Amino acid sequence: MDAPVRGAAPTDLLGYATDLLSERELAKLQALRDLLEERARPYLADWWEGAESPAHLRTELAALNLEDDPELLDENGAPNPYYVGFKHFEFQRFDASIATIYGGQVGMFRTVVREGGSPEQVARLDPRIPSFELTGCFALTEPDHGSDVAAGMQTIATREGDSWRITGHKRWIGNAALSDVILVIAKDAADGAAKAFLVPRDAPGVGVTDIRGKIALRMVRNGDITLDDVVVPESERLQRIESFRDVSAILAQLRYVIGWNAAGMQIGAYEAALRYALGRQQFGRPIAGFQLIQEKLTRMLGNATATLSFAVRLTDLKMRGELTETVAALAKTWAADRVRETVALGREIAGAEGIRVDNDLARYFTDAEAVYTYEGTHEMNSLIVGRSITGLSAFTR
């Protein structure tokens, strides 16, 4: 088997891409692959080591028109969910930080605006989001509340006539310092229900500080956000979010991409490990010819292929309106485990070189820890599945 070359199509052992995507969709993904290889690959190691965010790539990525090309949309103006999945796969295969810099905007932020805003708000804001003319981030997690943020949220919004006064603290917010607008979820002081507000990053009372010292997603500017009596007009409250249930329903629409992200990262690690093994000589021949190395590569490929299969099935269920919270939680906890195992095997194959970022494997190895934690921790997703299995809840909700 030949080694994957930079710029080549990713490993897809079961041929899902060719079966599920049109020629136009495949061409778009190839254009994305080519851009990342040309404009990002030569600088990845330096960006990672310096914790530099390549925000300039957003304009070039937007120019590819990955989101709203009329030839990618159906009669209802929606893209093929399999194309959306493979787009996530491609980004994660290349680099999780760049995936977040792009996806936090056109995925998370855009989806919450589209689903939570009034028709007038959507008409005003949505066209400016995929072009990055308007940049935004989604702020839910707090310093003291992650898994229990629905019940424990301490960011409070108080209605004062035609405006709201918001005070609180958000943490781990991706792309915060790069955003014009922070989409803040806060608790209504009057009724305790969650509301969503578009808060200008430069509004009086807003403070944004980068979180430093991260070992994962080093190129993402995760922000620590303080809100001190920040005044926001009622017109900047997303009108269709009236409770945390509304927020959860919107976020549930994005849960099917979890498997695609996990599969993409594993394929990236597998391809990097295979490249290294074919090029590394020991005892007079490539280490790829050694039995133990081949066993590790086989496990990596099996994990990645199984995860991709899971992602395809989740997407099918999502398209039919049958994707349940239990299935999504099982996919997250299982796929995150496989990611950890796969990237660790890749790092092992490269030995000491596996802890150097230049060989790519160190990036996958550390970024896997972020995948393992976000979108619900392993423990919380396990308890969601456990509640479904047993009928007994291990936590209060």
N, C-alpha and C positions, 0 to 999 in steps of 0.2 A: 504493500500500500504506500502510495506517495505521501509525503508530508504536506499538510496544508500550507499554501504559500500566502503571504500577506496580500490581502485583497481578494482571495479566493472565496467562493461561497462556503458557508459554514457546514459542518458535519450535520447531516440530517439522514440518519441511517434508514429510517422508515419512509422517507420521501413525502413527508407531510406538506412541505412548501409547494412542491409541484402539483400535488393533488388538490390543495385547498386555495391556491392563489392564482389570479389571472396573470397573464404576461405583463400587463401594465403594472400590477402590484409587485411582481418580481423585479421589474425594471426599477421601480422606485426604491426598493430595498437595496438593489445593487448600487444605485446612485448614492444612497446613504453610506453604504459600505465604502465606496470609493472616496467619498469626501472625508470620512473619518480616517482612513488609511493615509490620505495625502496631507490633510490639514492638522491632524492630531497625533498620529502615531509617532512622528519624529520627536515630539516634545513631551510625551506622556510621563516619562520617568522624571524629568525635571519638574514638571508641574506637580507631580505627586510628592516628590521630596520637598519641594518648597511650599506645599499646601497652597498652590496658586490656582485660582478658579479661572478656567478659560472661557469667561463669559462672552468673549468676542465671537465664539463659535455659534452663538445663538442666531446671529444675523445670517450666517452662511447656511445653517440648518433650516432656518425659516425659508430661505430662498429655494429650497428643494420642494416646497409645497407638499410636504408629507401628509398634511391633514385635510386640506380642502380642495384638492385637485378634483374637478368635476368628474373626471374619468375614474376616480376611486370611490365615488359615492353612488348609492342606489337611488331609487326614485323618491325616497323620503329624505334624501340628503345625508344618509348615514353610511359610514365606511363598513366594509366587510370586517366583522370582529376577528376573523383569523388574520387579516392583514394587520390590524391593530396589535394582535398578539405577537406576530412575527416582527413587528417594528420594535416592540419592547425587547424581544429576544435579541435582535441585532444590536441595539444599544447596550444591553447588558453583556452580550458576548464581547463587545469591544471594551467598555469601561463603565462601571457602576456610577461613578461620579458624573460623567458626561450624561449618562442616562437620566440622572436626577436633575441636573441643570436644565435639561430640555423637558423631561417628563413632568417635573413639578409644576411647570407652567402650562403646557398644553394638555396635560392629563388631569392632575388634581385640581389646580386652580380653575382651569376652564370648565371642568365638569361641575364644580360646586357653583360657579357663576351661572352656568347654563340651566342647571336643575333648581337652583335656589332663588334665582332672580326673577323679577317680574318680566313680562314680555318686553316692556320698555327698557328695563335695565339690560336684558340680554341683547336687544337690538343695539344699544349704545356701546356695550362693552365687548361682546363676543368677537366681532370682526377684528378687533385690535389685538387680541390675545395671541393667535398663532403666528402673527408677524413679529411679536415681541414689541410692538409699538407701545402697548400697555403691558407692563410686567407685574406679576403678582405671586404671592405665596399663601399657603394655607396654614393658619395658626390655631392649633387645637391643644396640643400637649402642654402641660405646665410643669414647673420644677418639682412639685410635690404630687402631681397627679398625671399618670399615664394610662394604665389599664383601667383605673377607676375614675377617669376624668368626667364621665357622664354624671356621676353622683357627687364627686368632690370638687368640681370646678370652682375656682376662687376668683376668676376674672369676672367682674360684675359690671353690668350696664344699667344705668339708671335713666329713665325717661324724664326729660325736662322740656315740656312743650313739643316743639318740632325738632328736637335734637336729643342725643343721648350722651351721657358722660360715662366713660369707660375707665376702669382702674383694674390693673391686674398684671400678670406676669406669664409669658409664654416662653417655652424653651424647646430646643432642638428643631427649630423651624428652618427647613431647607430653603436656600436662596433668599433669605430674609434681607440681607444687605444689598442684594441685586434687584430688589423689587420696588416698583413705584407704589404699590398698594399691598397692604397686609390684610388678608381676609381673616378677621378675628372672630372666633366663636366665644361668646360670653353669656353669662347667666343673667337673665332679666331680674333685677332686684324686686320687681313687683310680684311676679308669679313663679320665679325659679326656673322658667323654661329657657332653653338655649335659643339664642338669636345670633345672626351672622352680620358682620359689619365690614364694609370696605374702608379701611383706615389708611390714609396717606402715610407713607413711611416718614415723611418730613413734617407731619403734623405736630404742633406743640404738645409736649408731654410724652412723645414716643421716643424710646431709646432702643437702639439695636447694637448689640455687641457680638462679634464673632466668637464662637466657641472654639477654643484652641486646644492643641494637644491630642487630637483625635488619631486613632490608628486606622480607622476606616473612613471611607468617603472623604479623603483628605482634600480633594479638590472642590468639595461642596462647602459653601459658606453657611453652615448651620448657625442660626442666630438665637441669642438670648434677648428677648423682647420685653421691655417694661412699658406699661401704659399708666400714666399718672394724670388722672382727670382729663383724658383725651375727649374732646367734643367732636361728635360725628352727627351730621344731619340725618333725619329719618329717611331722606331720599337715598342715603348710602347704606341703608339696611336692606339686605336681601329679603324681598317680601314674601317668598314662599318657604322660608325656614322659620318655623314657629316652635320647634321643640328639638330635643336631641334625637328623637325618633326620626325626624326629617333629615337631620345630618347623617344619621346611620344609614338611612335608606339611600342617600346619595352615594356615600362611600361604598356601600355594598355593590354598586354598579361597577366599581373598579376592581373588585376582589378577584375577578377571574384572571387578571394579568399577573397575579402572584406566581403562578406556575411558569408562565413565560419568562419572567425575570429570572427565576431560579434555574430554568433550563438554559437560558442564554449564558449566564455566568459559568455554569458547569461546562458547556461546550467551549467557551473561551479558555477556561483552565485546561481542559483536555487538549485542545489544539496547541496551546503553549507548551504543555508537557510533552506532547508528541514531537513538536519541533525540536525541543531541547534534547530529547532522548535520541533522536536521529542524528543530531549534530555532535553530541558529546561522545568522545572516544575514551574508552578505558580497556586495558588489557588488549589493545590492538584492534578493537572493533566498536561500533556504536553500542551504547548501553541499551538501545531499543531492542537489541537481539538477545538480551538476558531474560531469563524466565520470570524473575521476580518483577522486573520492569514491565514486561508484557501483561502480567497479572494485574498490576496496578492500573495500567492503561485500560484494560478490559473492564475493570470495575468502574472506572471513571466514565467510560462510554456507556456502560449499562445504566448507571445512575442518571446520566444526562438524558439518555433516550427514554427511560421510564418517566422522568419528570416532564419531558416534552409531551409524551403520550397523555399524561395526567392533564397538562395544560390544554391540549386539544379537546379532551373530553369535557373539561370545565367550560370551555368556550361553547361547545355544543349545548350543554345544559343552560348556559346563560342565554343563548339565542332562543331557546325554547321556553324561557322563563321558569326553569326548574332548578336553578342553582340555589341550594339552601345554605344557610349559615353553617350547618354542620359539615357539609361537603367542602365548603371554602376553608373552614378552619382546619379540617383534616389535611387538605392540600397544602396549606401554609406550614403546618407543623412537620409534615412528612418531607416536603420539598426542602425546607430549611435544614433539616437533618442531613439530607442527601448532599446539599451544597457544602456543608461543613466537611463531610467525609471526602467529597470529590476534590475540593481545593487542597485539603491536607495531603491527599495522595499525590497531587501534582507537585506540591512543595517538596515532598519526600523524594520524588523522582529526580529533582534538580539538586538535591543535597544542599551543600552550603550556598550554592548559587540560587537556591530557591528562596533565600531571604533577601536577595538583592532585587530591587524593583526593576532593574533593567531587563530581567528575563520574564517580566509580566506576572509570574506566579505569585510573587509577594503581594501584588495588588489584589488579585483574586482572593488570596488567603485572608487578608485583613478585611476586605470589603464584605466577605461572607458573614462576618460578625454583625454587620449592619443589617443584612438581609435576615439573619436569624432573629433580630430583635424588632425591627419595625413591622408595621401592619399586624400588630398583635404578637406578643412574645410566644415562645414555644409553650410555656406553661399555661398562659391564658387560652390559647387555641386548643391545647390538650383538654382543658377543663370544659370548654364549650362542647367538644366532641364527647367527653365523658358524661356530661349532663344529658346529651341526646341518647347515649347508649344505656344509661342506667335510670334515667328519669329523676335523678337526684342532683341538685346543684351544689357544688363545692364552694361557691362564692355567692355573695349577695348581689343582686342586680335589679 
